[in-house]
């Protein structure tokens, strides 16, 4: 093993040993945390991009999802255009915040 490779391996082992142990989180608490993160991301997105092009029906269904604790089966089908752009942006934000894509309310049947 080369000297740089040994140094890299040593650094990785040191970093791994310094990391705190993983702690199991209560599923209900994590669900509430995810919904809080999603609520904030939604407020940020609407403040930044506005609601132009988002139908009243879409906004009401999305608000109901959040107000309901982000629970329930996905049931919001974004229309092509601005609603799909919003849904895509929220999906990326949710994934970046550590939420699975199955958390999201989007479903077109």
C-alpha angles and dihedrals in degrees: 000000000000122000094249090050091050090050091050092048091049091049092050092049091048092049092048092050091050095052115104115249117265112262122208111237126214106256093223092051091048091049089054091047091050091050091049090051091047092048090053093046090051093050090049093049094048092046091049101041103019126221099275109136093020111113122232088241092054093047093046093049091047092049090049090052091053095041088052091060093263089285133135135058118309109269110155117103111194115216119234113276125026096005091053090047090052092047091049092049091049090049091054092046091049093049091048089052092055099260122134117242088241088070092069125097097230120122131141115193 
